[in-house]
Amino acid sequence: MLPRRRKFGRYPGVRCANCVFGTIQASIALLVLLSLVHPSRTFAANPDLQTVLTGSRQRIQKLDYRVTGRLTRVEGNGKRTIYKFVAKAHWFPDGLRVLCEISAPGSEKTSLLLYMSVSGHVTIEAVRPGEKAASVLPFDRWNDPLVGTDFSYEDMVESQFFWKNQKLLAPEKYGARECFVLQSMSGSQDRTYYDSVTSWIDRGILYPVHVVKTFRGTGQQKDFIYYGLRQISGVWSATQVEAKLQGKPGSSILVIEGGSGKANLGRKDFEIRLSGAQAEK
């Protein structure tokens, strides 16, 4: 049988052009849809964003430290309340574990075990003064002041670098440092009290020097400033971090006095233990 000829009418060229234009429109729509479904593909189009995220995540994925220091709440009138601070952290194949112990002279300690999965999902266990055993800290307590300071429980881990929504703002100087400015935006899947976290990250060492966290709902902001950046055994860290809630007098300062950046920690090192007084109760 002979094939039938298509009838294009008087203007076949016009109809072909319309087909081509429609195909182009469909292709553009598909690309837009793919970029929404796979936001990570947009990182490839912005090499600086990929550099900042990769560097920040790898820094956390290499953590293996023990530190000792002090956590101080400085009131607006200059009064200081000082706590002893001990912490250790290690990135395991399934994610990060951070164990902190905070105590004042003659008082029971507060112990925290924070776990962040490879996808950035966070859980927190705690033993607070008066409690006999560790328990999962309910999410509605994550924003409570940690022993009365400007640091909250969730401030003890940097989960924002693992959120899905990330973008680079215009580069800026912070002091004398040239910085990338990364804005991390939380989604409905992220357990956090923060709507966004903006980080000024030194371009040379890929370590934050200033961070502003914006609360969900209220828009209130909390500032974190990192001082005394140093490199030990190839690992960058800050010797001091100051936290200040905007609109609230005073601030809180975490000072690291000693420790090791290569502690060779194992899972057995991340068990919450009660203090003597708590165990007796």
Sequence and secondary structure as in RCSB ss.txt:
>XXXX:A:sequence
MLPRRRKFGRYPGVRCANCVFGTIQASIALLVLLSLVHPSRTFAANPDLQTVLTGSRQRIQKLDYRVTGRLTRVE
GNGKRTIYKFVAKAHWFPDGLRVLCEISAPGSEKTSLLLYMSVSGHVTIEAVRPGEKAASVLPFDRWNDPLVGTD
FSYEDMVESQFFWKNQKLLAPEKYGARECFVLQSMSGSQDRTYYDSVTSWIDRGILYPVHVVKTFRGTGQQKDFI
YYGLRQISGVWSATQVEAKLQGKPGSSILVIEGGSGKANLGRKDFEIRLSGAQAEK
>XXXX:A:secstr
        TT HHHHHHHHHHHHHHHHHHHHHHHHHH TTHHHHT HHHHHHHHHHHHHHHT EEEEEEEEEEE 
TTS EEEEEEEEEEEEETTEEEEEEEEE TTS  EEEEEEEETT  EEEEEE TT SS EE  GGGTTSBGGGSS
 BGGGGS GGGGSSEEEEEEEEEETTEEEEEEEEE  TTS  SEEEEEEEEETTT  EEEEEEEETTT  EEEEE
EEEEEEETTEEEEEEEEEEETTSSSEEEEEEEEEES     GGG      HHHHH 
